[in-house]
Amino acid sequence: MFIHDSGQRLYNRKVQRAFRAALEMAKIGNVHFNDLKHTLASYLRQ
């Protein structure tokens, strides 16, 4: 579950849509939201 700065709950579907829209605007392909989690875990481990 994600929480917005205002304290309201963000639903997973809204986060997915925003992420997909950002990827399209940046013209980035073949990236999934879960990839970010793996990258963060790798950086934290280092």
C-alpha positions, -999 to +999 in steps of 0.1 A: +000+000+000+012+035-009+005+066+011+003+100-006+020+131+010-014+142+021-019+110+041-045+096+017-041+061+004-029+056-032-043+025-049-019+002-067-037+007-100-032+044-099+005+039-091+008+015-120-008+039-144+014+068-133+045+047-137+035+035-172+027+071-182+061+083-169+079+055-189+060+065-221+069+102-216+105+093-211+104+068-240+117+040-219+107+005-227+109-030-211+110-017-175+087-030-148+079-014-114+094-045-097+128-038-114+131-007-092+127-028-060+155-051-071+177-022-080+171-005-047+179-038-028+212-041-048+222-005-039+213-010-002+233-042-001+264-024-015 
